[in-house]
Amino acid sequence: MTTERLEITAPIFDGQFIVSNAEKYVFMTWTREHIAQGFVWSRDNVALAIPSHMAGDFRIGVNTTATERVVRPDAFRAIVVPFHAGPRGVALRNFDYNLVTLDLPEGSYELLWQLSLPETREPSTVALRLDFSFVRTDTPRFGILRRDREISASHVLTTEGHNVAVSLLERINTLPLEALRPEELREIKELKKNLMF
């Protein structure tokens, strides 16, 4: 979808929202550091934490032509990360459900995402507002610009994110098969069916 600004309403599952290249999406592994800072990052795939007590629909706003980082006055969480858009666009995902694909020009961006309470004119089913701005820049930076009580880190703790498949393979390579938990064995079977390494 080619657009400069977009507004959609969608449910959010599993306490996270994902922004990724349309052609490359992987499930990310969350560590304590990632939970503390509110996101898991890789160059072209970002998983963003959604407050655990929020349930319902989310009003999602997207600005693909922002020229600078602007934090909403009513945002209670605002985080910026580098993001590299690939040739096939950028996907906004609700866990494994693709909500929309943006025709964002390939290149380097700062991705600013913000959480705020819904505006009073929103339907009562809307629990939260989620805003994304893509700011084109050759020198993108990380930053926790505003945080709520669920973000315990005042600064970015780690910029190393690993996809679930890689994390699981590392565990498989260091332990005997009988030491793996039943859920890990199920994951291995699923990965063999669905993923190519």
Secondary structure, 3 states (H helix, E strand, C coil): CCCCEEEEEEECCCCEEEEEECCECCCECCCHHHHHHCEEEECCEEEEECCCCCCCEEEEEEEEEECCCCCCCCEEEEEEEEEEECCCCEEEEECCEEEEEECCCCEEEEEEEEEECCCCCCCCCEEEEEEEEEEECCCCCCEEEECCCCCCCCCCCCCCCCEHHHHHHHHHHHCCHHHCCHHHHHHHHHHHHHCCC
